[in-house]
């Protein structure tokens, strides 16, 4: 004996339903009897840019940002020696100002 749905013509085993994926927005057609995905319709791709001119402008701006970051890294590399020299001088000054003597060890305190 076969079970029938509300329409009366197709059996419940033939019933499928569509569900939208909450993550990507794709439509999934699922078989009610097995719970398996029968078909998958991907979500429509969203356009990043309205037209080709906007995309070209964005590419030029991205190239300018890359060039700026590259120039900053070159300047930082040029100034690296000066920065390291200043750090060394500061550490040397701190070492000279530190109290003289041997550092205390834990077992020396007993």
The 8 nearest C-alpha neighbors of each residue, nearest first, counted from 0:
[[1, 2, 3, 10, 11, 12, 9, 4],
 [0, 2, 3, 10, 11, 12, 9, 4],
 [3, 1, 10, 11, 0, 4, 12, 9],
 [4, 2, 10, 7, 11, 9, 1, 5],
 [3, 5, 11, 7, 6, 10, 9, 2],
 [6, 4, 7, 3, 8, 9, 11, 10],
 [7, 5, 4, 8, 9, 3, 10, 11],
 [6, 8, 3, 5, 4, 9, 10, 2],
 [9, 7, 6, 10, 3, 4, 5, 11],
 [10, 8, 7, 3, 13, 4, 11, 6],
 [9, 11, 3, 12, 13, 2, 4, 8],
 [12, 10, 14, 13, 4, 3, 2, 9],
 [11, 13, 32, 10, 14, 31, 30, 2],
 [14, 12, 11, 10, 9, 15, 30, 32],
 [15, 13, 11, 12, 31, 30, 16, 10],
 [16, 14, 30, 31, 29, 28, 13, 17],
 [15, 17, 29, 28, 18, 30, 14, 31],
 [18, 16, 28, 27, 29, 26, 19, 15],
 [17, 19, 27, 26, 20, 28, 16, 29],
 [18, 20, 26, 25, 24, 21, 27, 17],
 [19, 21, 24, 25, 22, 23, 26, 18],
 [22, 20, 24, 23, 19, 25, 18, 26],
 [23, 21, 20, 24, 25, 19, 42, 26],
 [22, 24, 25, 20, 21, 42, 41, 19],
 [25, 23, 20, 42, 19, 21, 22, 26],
 [24, 26, 42, 41, 20, 23, 19, 40],
 [27, 25, 19, 40, 18, 39, 20, 41],
 [28, 26, 39, 18, 17, 38, 29, 19],
 [27, 29, 17, 38, 37, 16, 36, 39],
 [30, 28, 36, 37, 15, 16, 35, 34],
 [29, 31, 15, 34, 35, 32, 33, 37],
 [32, 30, 34, 15, 14, 33, 29, 12],
 [31, 33, 12, 30, 34, 11, 14, 13],
 [32, 34, 35, 30, 31, 29, 12, 36],
 [35, 33, 30, 31, 32, 29, 36, 37],
 [36, 34, 33, 30, 29, 37, 31, 32],
 [35, 37, 29, 38, 28, 30, 27, 34],
 [38, 36, 28, 29, 30, 35, 39, 27],
 [39, 37, 28, 36, 27, 40, 29, 26],
 [38, 40, 27, 26, 41, 28, 25, 37],
 [41, 39, 26, 25, 27, 42, 38, 28],
 [42, 40, 25, 39, 43, 26, 24, 23],
 [41, 43, 25, 24, 44, 40, 23, 26],
 [44, 42, 45, 41, 25, 24, 40, 46],
 [45, 43, 42, 46, 41, 47, 24, 23],
 [46, 44, 47, 43, 42, 48, 49, 24],
 [45, 47, 48, 44, 49, 50, 43, 54],
 [46, 48, 45, 49, 54, 44, 50, 53],
 [49, 47, 46, 50, 54, 53, 51, 52],
 [48, 50, 53, 46, 47, 51, 54, 52],
 [49, 51, 52, 53, 48, 54, 55, 47],
 [50, 52, 54, 53, 55, 49, 48, 56],
 [53, 51, 55, 54, 50, 56, 49, 57],
 [54, 52, 56, 55, 51, 50, 48, 57],
 [53, 55, 51, 57, 52, 56, 48, 58],
 [56, 54, 58, 52, 57, 53, 51, 59],
 [57, 55, 53, 59, 58, 54, 52, 60],
 [58, 56, 60, 54, 55, 59, 61, 53],
 [57, 59, 61, 55, 56, 60, 62, 54],
 [60, 58, 62, 56, 61, 57, 63, 55],
 [61, 59, 63, 57, 62, 58, 56, 64],
 [60, 62, 58, 64, 63, 59, 57, 65],
 [61, 63, 59, 65, 60, 64, 66, 58],
 [62, 64, 60, 66, 61, 65, 67, 59],
 [65, 63, 67, 61, 66, 62, 68, 60],
 [66, 64, 62, 68, 67, 63, 69, 61],
 [65, 67, 69, 63, 64, 68, 70, 62],
 [68, 66, 64, 70, 69, 65, 63, 71],
 [67, 69, 71, 65, 70, 66, 64, 72],
 [68, 70, 66, 72, 67, 71, 65, 73],
 [71, 69, 73, 67, 72, 68, 66, 74],
 [72, 70, 68, 74, 73, 69, 75, 67],
 [71, 73, 75, 69, 70, 74, 76, 68],
 [72, 74, 70, 76, 71, 75, 77, 69],
 [75, 73, 77, 71, 76, 72, 78, 70],
 [74, 76, 72, 78, 77, 73, 79, 71],
 [75, 77, 79, 73, 74, 78, 72, 80],
 [78, 76, 74, 75, 79, 73, 80, 81],
 [79, 77, 75, 81, 76, 80, 82, 74],
 [78, 80, 76, 82, 81, 77, 75, 83],
 [79, 81, 83, 82, 78, 84, 77, 76],
 [82, 80, 84, 78, 79, 83, 85, 77],
 [81, 83, 79, 85, 84, 80, 86, 78],
 [82, 84, 86, 80, 85, 81, 87, 79],
 [83, 85, 81, 87, 82, 86, 80, 88],
 [86, 84, 88, 82, 87, 83, 89, 81],
 [87, 85, 83, 89, 84, 88, 90, 82],
 [86, 88, 90, 84, 85, 89, 91, 83],
 [89, 87, 91, 85, 86, 90, 92, 84],
 [90, 88, 92, 86, 91, 87, 85, 93],
 [91, 89, 93, 87, 92, 88, 94, 86],
 [92, 90, 94, 88, 89, 93, 87, 95],
 [91, 93, 89, 95, 90, 94, 88, 96],
 [94, 92, 96, 90, 91, 95, 97, 89],
 [93, 95, 91, 97, 92, 96, 90, 98],
 [96, 94, 92, 93, 97, 91, 98, 99],
 [97, 95, 93, 94, 92, 98, 91, 99],
 [96, 98, 94, 95, 93, 99, 92, 100],
 [99, 97, 96, 100, 95, 94, 101, 102],
 [100, 98, 97, 101, 95, 96, 102, 94],
 [101, 99, 102, 98, 103, 97, 95, 94],
 [100, 102, 103, 99, 104, 98, 107, 97],
 [103, 101, 100, 104, 99, 98, 105, 107],
 [104, 102, 101, 105, 107, 108, 106, 100],
 [103, 105, 107, 106, 102, 108, 101, 109],
 [106, 104, 107, 108, 103, 109, 102, 101],
 [105, 107, 108, 109, 104, 103, 102, 101],
 [108, 106, 104, 105, 109, 103, 102, 101],
 [107, 109, 106, 105, 104, 103, 102, 101],
 [108, 107, 106, 105, 104, 103, 102, 101]]
